[in-house]
Amino acid sequence: MQAFIAPRITVVPKSLCFTSIPRRVHVIHVPTRHGPARVDVYAPPNPTSTTAVHLNFHGGGYVMGHLQQDDPFCAFLADQAGVYVLNIDYVLAPQFRYPAAVQQAFELANWAATSGAEGGWDGTRMTVGGQSAGGGLAAALCLLAADGGIHPIERQILHYPPLDLVTDPADKKGRAAKPLIPPALARLFNAAYTPDAALRSEAGASPLIGATDLQLQRVAPAVVITAELDVLRDEASAYAQRLAKAGCLIEHIDIAGVDHGYNLRDAAPDMVAQVYRRIADHVRATWAY
């Protein structure tokens, strides 16, 4: 088998790092069946015993990436939404293939729900989200939660997620002249994460394909964010339509003129801040009752 070489890890431009927002962060390590998981805990400005918690999963095709690339977003969300943000460093393929990351995400959500008193947050008030592969992982986690086993997740924020590992990447329509995720790269990610193609239709790997209508009726209400030029836009839009039909879509936001990973690369800082602010508004609105 050809050796797997991970693409270059994303380094967020300084202009998108929101350095003016203070970081109130500490690191913990949580035991799971797949080894200890690092979790960076971002505290809000004025936490109380009833402060909610948001679980964030970074992107990277399930094979690369690191939680520090989401530091700007996590700091922004903790500050603007007034919640604890747990930035999770989950296991990656090919060392840990599907469903390891999904299993670990479920265990970490269960830990967050039951460890609030120790951590400082209210574990019964939980939202989850992620961008790219992290969004796919958050969607899979919410489907598991809908079937029981942890305290209900109250809202999911899916930011340009991959939700269909079944369709050949060459058949996915991108609208950028040079898409960030060309078919060859997508196939490499899929082969590393789900080498057994028969598993790709499971809900944990491909929520769009594997989720049942009944699961979607019970799943956490969702905000789905897509990028207009992204090759993953159509599958995320289709998932938003399924969620809407099930009565579990809050909003589908389509960001015009940008490709996958826009907020980690070269987008205008004001535009990224506007998107992050909308996410923060949705997270904060979860508890506005």
N, C-alpha and C positions, 0 to 999 in steps of 0.2 A: 504493500500500500504506500502511496506517495505521502511523504511527510507533510503534516499540516503546518503552514506558516501563517500566523495571524497577521492581518493587515495592520498598518500603522494605527496606534491608539490615538484617539481624538485628544487634541490639546485645545481647550477653549480659548479663543482670542481674548486678550485682556479687556477689550472694549465691551465684551459680553459678560464679564465676571461680576458686575454690580459690586465693586469693591467698597462702595460707600455704605453697604448694608453690613452691620456688625454680625460676626459669627459667634454664636454661643453654642459651641459644639464640643462633645466629648465622644470617645470611642469605647465601645464595649464589644465583647465577643460572646456570641450565643451558641451553645452546643446544639448540633443537629445530627441526624443520622449520616449525613455526608460530611461531617467535620464541623469545626467551629466556623461560624459566619461572622465576619466583621460588620458592625453596624455603627455608622456615624450618627449620633443623636444631636439634632439641631433643636435648641429650645427657643420658644417664642419670648417676646419681651417681658411679659408679665404672666407667667403660668400660675394656674391654680390646680386644685385637686380634680377639677372637672374639665381641664384642658384636653381637647381631642388630640388624636394621633393620626398621622398620615404615613403610610409605608410607600417608599419610592424605590423603583427598580430601574437601574441604568440600562442603556442600550448597548449594542455591539454584536448583534447577530447571534446571541447566545454563546459566542466563542471568544469574544474580546471585550475591551472596554474596562472601565474602572469607576468606582463610585465617585472619585474626585471630579470626574467630568460633569457631574450633576451638582457640584457644590454651589454654583451660582443660583441654580433653580431652587435648591433646598433652602439656602439662606433666605432667598426672596420669599418663598412660601411660608416659612416659619415666621418671618417678620410681618408679612402682609396679611396672612390668614389667621395668625395667632394660634397656631397649633404646633405640637411637637412633630418633627419630621424625622423619620428613621430611614436613612439612606443605606441601602442593603447591598453588600458585596456577595452576591450569590455565586454558586459554583458554575464553572464554564466547561463547555465541550472543547475538544474531544475527550478530555480526561473524565468529565462527568456528562454523560449523554442523557437525552430525554429518557425518563421523566425526572431526573435528579433535581434539576432547578425548580421544577414545579412542586415536587415533594418538599424541598427545602423552603420554598416560599410559603407553603401551607403551614409548616412547622413554625416558621418565624411569625406568621400572622397569629397563630395560636398562642405563641409566647407573648407577643405584644398585647394580645387581648387579656392575658392573665397576669401580666407583670406590671400593670400600670402603676400600682401603689409603690412599687420599688423604683420604677423609672421616673415617676412624677406625672404621668399622664393618666387619663381615664380610658382604660382598655375597652370599655363598652362603646366608645365613640371613635370609630375607626373608618378612615377612608384609605384607598390605595390608588396607585397609579404608576406610570412609567412611560418612557419614550422609546420608540423603536422596539427592540426585543423586550425591553422592560415593560412596554405596554402590552405586548403579547402575553408576557408572564402574569401581569396584573389581571388581564382578562381571564386567563386560565384559572388563577387563584379564585376569582369571584365565582366562576362556575363550580369549583369545588366547594366554596363556602355556601353556595345555594343549595348544595346537597347535604349540608349539615357538617358538624364536627368542630366548628368554631363559632364565636359570637358573630352575628351577622355584620357584614361589611356594609356601610351605609351609602357609599358612593365610590365610583371608579372613574379615573381620569386616564383615558387612553390617547397617547400623543403619538401620531403616525405609526401605529403598531403593525407588525406582520401577523396576520390572522389566518393565512392560508398557505401551508407548506405543501399542499397536494398539487396545486397547479404548477406546471413547468414555468420557471421564471421567464423563459423566452416568450411565453404567452401573456405575460403581464404588460400592460400598456403604460409606458413612461412618457412624460411630456417634456422632459428636459433634453436639450441637444446632447449632453453628456451626463446621463443619470448617475447619481452617486452610487446606486446599487445596480451594476450591470448584471446580466444573467449569469455569467461565469462566477462572479462573486457570490451571488445568491445560492447557486448550486453548491458552492464550496461550504457555505454556512450550513445549508440543509444537510449535506452529507456528514458534516462533523457532528451536528446536533442530533439528527435523526437518521443514522445510517440504515436503519430498518425502515424502508419506505412504507411498509404496511402500517406503521404506527403514526404516520403523519396525518391520517384522517381522524385521529382521536381528538376529543375536545381540548385536551391539555396542550396539544401541539398546534392544532388549527381550530380555534374557537368558532370561526365562521362555518367550517365544514362539519365539525363534530358536535356542536352544541344542539341540544334538542329544543323544541319550542317551549316545553315545560320548564327546562332549566332557565331559559331566557325570561320567562315570566316571573321567576323567583330571584333573579340575579340583582345585584346592587344597581340602582339607577346610574346611568353612564353619561359622561361627557366624552365625545369622540372628536379628536382634532386631527385633521388631515392637511397635507401639503399639496397644493394644486399640481405640481410637476412630479410628484413622487410616484414611483412604480407601485408602491403599496397603497396608493390612494383609493383605488377601486375596491379592494377587499375590505378596507376599513369603512368605506362608505356603505358597502353592502351589509357589513355587520351593524352599522348604525341603523340601517333600514330594518333589519331584523329586530333590533332592540326597540325601535319605534313601534313596530307592529305588536310587540309583546308588552308595550306600555312602560318600558324601562329606559327610554332615551330622554335625557334632559335637554341636550343640545348637541348638534353636529356643527363644528366650526371648521371651515375650510380656509386655509391661509393662502391667499392669492400670490402667484408668481414666485413661489419658493419650492425647493426640492427637499428631499429627506435630509434630516439633520441640520436644517437651516439655522437653528438656534445655537448650534455648537460651532458654526463655521464663520460665515461672512454676512449674516443678516444685519440689518440696521438695528442698533441697540434699542431704539424707541419702539420698533415693531415687536421685538422680542419681549420687552417689558410689558407691552400691551397684552400680548398673549399670556404671559405669566400672571398678569393682574387678573385676567379673566378666569384663569385657573384658580387663583387665590379666592376670587369672589365666589366661585362655585364651591370650593371647600368650606369657606366660611358660612355660606348659605345653608350647608348641610345641617348646621346646628342652630339655625335662626328660628327657633320655635320655643 
